[in-house]
Amino acid sequence: MKSVLTLLTTAAMISLLGCASNSGVFAVAPDTYRVATRATWELGGRAGATRMALAEATNFCIKKGQSLRVITNSESYGHFEGGQVDMTFTCETIPPKG
């Protein structure tokens, strides 16, 4: 019984892998970057795609010791495609406290 449950859980997880995609961060100009994400309704649709794009961009800037500033953010939703987000951003120096 345990092996059947494990098999079903694994199959469900594999099927959800195709429900989201992420282009990764790529440069579009000096100090300007873009990330594109997609999430089906099972993973939150437009809200899920936005969450993924913000997380990817924020982590990218944090690794550089900087903070995220979104320049543009376009969202769309299609019944079969799910939510799609295309975010352009820059990383800015974190001002010192005090």
C-alpha positions in Angstrom: 0.0 0.0 0.0 2.8 2.4 0.9 4.5 1.8 -2.5 1.2 2.6 -4.3 0.9 5.9 -2.4 4.5 6.8 -3.1 4.0 6.0 -6.8 0.8 8.1 -7.0 2.5 11.0 -5.2 5.5 10.9 -7.5 3.3 10.8 -10.5 1.3 13.8 -9.3 4.5 15.8 -8.6 5.9 15.0 -12.1 2.7 16.1 -13.7 2.8 19.4 -11.9 6.3 20.1 -13.2 4.9 21.1 -16.6 2.5 23.5 -15.0 5.1 26.3 -14.4 8.1 27.6 -16.3 10.7 30.2 -15.6 13.1 31.7 -18.2 15.6 32.6 -15.5 17.1 36.1 -15.3 18.8 37.4 -18.4 20.3 40.8 -19.2 18.5 43.1 -21.7 20.7 46.2 -21.3 23.5 47.3 -18.9 22.2 46.8 -15.4 18.7 45.9 -16.7 17.4 42.4 -16.5 14.2 40.4 -17.4 12.5 37.3 -16.2 9.5 35.6 -17.7 7.3 33.1 -15.8 4.2 31.1 -16.5 2.0 29.2 -14.0 -1.2 27.3 -14.7 -4.2 27.8 -12.5 -3.1 24.8 -10.3 -0.1 26.9 -9.3 -1.9 30.2 -8.9 -2.2 31.4 -12.5 -1.3 35.1 -12.8 -0.7 35.4 -9.1 1.6 32.4 -9.1 3.5 33.6 -12.1 4.0 37.0 -10.4 5.1 35.4 -7.2 7.7 33.3 -9.1 9.0 36.3 -11.1 9.3 38.4 -7.9 11.1 35.6 -6.1 13.5 35.0 -9.0 14.3 38.8 -9.4 14.6 39.4 -5.7 17.0 36.5 -5.2 19.1 37.6 -8.2 19.5 41.1 -6.7 20.1 39.8 -3.1 23.0 37.7 -4.5 24.5 40.9 -5.8 24.0 42.6 -2.4 21.4 44.9 -3.8 17.6 45.4 -3.8 15.0 45.0 -6.5 13.4 47.8 -8.4 10.8 46.7 -10.9 10.8 48.8 -14.1 7.9 47.1 -16.0 5.6 44.2 -15.3 3.2 42.9 -17.8 0.7 40.1 -17.0 -1.6 38.0 -19.2 -3.8 35.0 -18.7 -4.9 32.4 -21.2 -7.2 29.5 -20.4 -4.7 26.9 -21.6 -1.5 28.8 -21.0 -2.3 30.0 -17.5 -0.8 33.2 -16.0 2.2 34.8 -17.8 4.4 37.5 -16.4 7.2 39.4 -18.1 9.1 41.5 -15.6 11.9 44.0 -16.4 14.0 45.2 -13.4 17.2 46.6 -12.1 19.1 46.0 -8.9 19.9 49.0 -6.8 22.4 49.6 -4.0 20.8 49.3 -0.6 21.2 52.7 1.1 23.0 52.5 4.5 20.9 52.7 7.6 21.3 55.6 9.9 
